[in-house]
Each structure stands twice: as structure tokens, then as C-alpha cells.
Amino acid sequence: MKITETIFQDGTHKWVAIVRDPDKPNFLVDTNEYLVTHGGQGMLLDPGGAEIFPAVFSALSSEFDPSALAAIFASHQDPDICSSLALWLEFNPKMRCYVSWLWNSFIPHFGGTAETFISIPDEGMDINLAGLTLRTVPAHYLHSSGNFNLYDKVAKILFSGDVGAALLPVEQNGLFVEDFDKHIRHAEGFHRRWMGSNEAKRRWCERVSQLEIDMLCPQHGAIYRGADVQRFISWFDDLQVGIVKG
Amino acid sequence: MTTTAVATTTRKVPRAGVDLLRIVRINEEIKRVVSVSFKINIMALNAIFLAKRAGTAALGFGVLSNELRVFSQDLRNCMESLTDLIHGCVGEVSIVLQDIRFTRLLGEAAQLAPKSAAPVILAQREAENDMHATKLAQLRNQLKRALEDAFQIVELGGVLAKSAKIEAAYGQSFAAPLAQVSGEFDGIVEEIRSSLESLRRSAFFTGH
């Protein structure tokens, strides 16, 4: 079973990280899921693949009633992002799934009906969660061609999807980045290979530099906080991406 | 989810997978029968022309050739309905396969979070699974009945082919070519019969 850790709380406004399942088979990439709650409503960010649904569900249930999940935010279309969609919908068929307009006819192959999906335009949009405004931040081509991050201005948290992701060795399983230089080695190969456009990367760096961010939460690996957030943005800005060795 | 329920789900997976494979094989056999019955249609048309050339000596043969054309069309219609049923079965087995996966995942979730809504959702899912399993069983029975109908048609085809053989003997100077054609009819009908026999023996119907 995964563990949950509250990374932000102010009254009913909470961010819960659902991470690190010791029982997960090694052939499945490790993923982080995040639950945002506000005023009794919840939104699950990148709920994960179908095979890890039991671990995510049970962890989430310990914190929140799954049938009160109002929405899912899918940063992009990959199976490790949202192939569990149909299973979450069993608990609340009225739940909505926010996803780039690019994927709103692709993701239904994982489940849902026409009413389930709310398309996010390329420039992004605001999502209202019981009075809390969450901003979808364009991150196209990083790595998916229709890709969004989610920014919470109040919590000063940016859910960055695959940006900032690191494929960490099993023994390095801390929730937060403790030693940036040591950590970033596990992120470098991923960013070089998965991210396809230096121009898109540049724009993203400019865009997020304007945001006030206390925590940058990727879908894989550890969370950057404090000064490590800007350190990461600068590191990423300097990195040449879209490269295949050999 | 109880240990027994987990075990039942695990057992269902290979069964549904094997069912899908059996359905694919049945469909291939049906396609073969359709192709052969089309051949009968062409042969019967040629046989009608041959009977016309033979004149009064092959009047009976001509009537039978015409009946064989009707038989070929009836058989193709019957096979079309079998194909529709097969497609229905593929749809249901696919749903059953997905149900099995989702039931397993919901079962694991219910085990890890027994106090959550998961056990209730799991029970609903199992009820739906039973509904799909029942629908598949109904389709299986319909398919079996449609196969028996095909057998009836082929029995008639066999009688027609054998009668054509007898009629060929009265074909005077055309007796040899008429005998050859009627022999080919008989051979093809036997080929269809053997295909249907193998369908009848399919483990999809017998269960073993």
C-alpha cells in the first residue's frame, strides 16, 4: 500500500502526496499521485495506472472519501497517468476529468462517457474546486504534445507532471529532494530523452519563473521545495533536451 | 474480497481468454463454410447450363442444380446469422475479460481498504459480471441452435447432391460430365458437413 503525506494544509484546503508503494512490482514505473481537497471536495491529480489502483485507492481512502472526488486532472494521456480512470468512475460516475483538448477523444479508451471530459484549451484555464481556483499551466511538448501542469496560488504548489521527474533507485525513496546535485543525476537522462523541444522548455521556464512556488511536485521522484525549485528551473533551462545517445 | 472470490476471478481469466481463442477459431471455420457455399452457387449455375445443353435427358438434374443454388444461398444466410452471433460473443467475452481485470483490482482495493466503499462497488461489479456471464451463456446457446439449423440445411444439401448423382446416370451422352459435377457437389457438401461437425465439437460449446 502507498503512503500518504500531507504537504500543505490550511483548514479544509489540503495537498496530500500519495507515494512509494513497497509492494509495487518493479516492472511498473513508480508514480506520485496528489490529492487536493477544499471545502469537502477533492481533485486527484494524475490518478495513475490501473494496476496500481488498489494501492492508490486504499491510501486515498484513509484520507478522503473517494466518492466525494469531484474531478481528476490528467496532465497528459499516458497509461501511467490515467489508465485507472474507469475504476475511479465506479465510485462517482459524475466525476469530471480535466485534460488537454488534444486527448479528449483518446483518453475515453480508458473509460468514461462524453460527459466525463472537460477539455483544457492550449492556453490553459482555471478550475474551480469548491471556491479554490487552480490554474492549469501549459507545458506542451514536455513531454506530451498536449501537456499541463496545475498551479495552486494559495498553497504555492505547482504540480509539474513529468517535468522535474526523476527515476530514483529503490533505496533513494525520500519524499523531498534533500541533496539537489545528487538527486538531479537521476533526472537528467529522463529530461534529455523524454522532453522533445528546447523551445518549449524555454517557454515553460519563463512561464513558471513568474509564479510563486514553494513546492514543485513531479509525477515521478521527489518533490523540490524552497530554493531547490528555482535551482531546478535554472538547471532545466540550461539542459539540452530532445537528445538520443548513439 | 474473500480468498475464494479471488481464486474464482483468477480461474475465470484463462477461461475467458481461451473462450476468445475458441470464438476466433469458430469464426475462421464459418468463413471457410461461407467460401465453400459460394463455390456451390457457381458450380450449380454451371450445372444448370450443362443440364440445358443435355436437354430432356437432364431435366431432373437441372431441377436439382437449381435447388442446390437455393441451398447455397440458404446456407450463406444461415452462416451470416452465425457470424452475427459470433461477433456478439466476441463483444461479451471482451467485456467479461475487462470485468475480470477490474474485479481483481477492485477486490484488491477492498482488501486493502475494507472500510471504504470498495466492498460495495465490488459487489455491484460482481452482479454486473454475472449479468454479462449470463448474456454470454445465452449467446452460446443461440449459436448452438443456429449451428443445428445449419446442419439441417446441410442434410438437405446432402440429399440433393446424392439425388443429382442418381439423375446424372440418366443423362445419356451427358452422363459422364453430369456425374462429375454431381460428384463434386457431393464432395463439397461433405466438406461443409465436416466443418460443421468440427464446430459442433468445439470446446466453446462442449466446455471441455
Boltz contact constraints between the chains, C-beta under 6 A:
constraints:
  - contact:
      token1: [A, 1]
      token2: [B, 112]
      max_distance: 6.0
  - contact:
      token1: [A, 53]
      token2: [B, 105]
      max_distance: 6.0
  - contact:
      token1: [A, 54]
      token2: [B, 105]
      max_distance: 6.0
  - contact:
      token1: [A, 54]
      token2: [B, 108]
      max_distance: 6.0
  - contact:
      token1: [A, 54]
      token2: [B, 109]
      max_distance: 6.0
  - contact:
      token1: [A, 54]
      token2: [B, 112]
      max_distance: 6.0
  - contact:
      token1: [A, 57]
      token2: [B, 109]
      max_distance: 6.0
  - contact:
      token1: [A, 58]
      token2: [B, 109]
      max_distance: 6.0
  - contact:
      token1: [A, 58]
      token2: [B, 112]
      max_distance: 6.0
  - contact:
      token1: [A, 58]
      token2: [B, 113]
      max_distance: 6.0
  - contact:
      token1: [A, 61]
      token2: [B, 113]
      max_distance: 6.0
  - contact:
      token1: [A, 61]
      token2: [B, 116]
      max_distance: 6.0
  - contact:
      token1: [A, 67]
      token2: [B, 117]
      max_distance: 6.0
  - contact:
      token1: [A, 87]
      token2: [B, 105]
      max_distance: 6.0
  - contact:
      token1: [A, 90]
      token2: [B, 121]
      max_distance: 6.0
  - contact:
      token1: [A, 91]
      token2: [B, 117]
      max_distance: 6.0
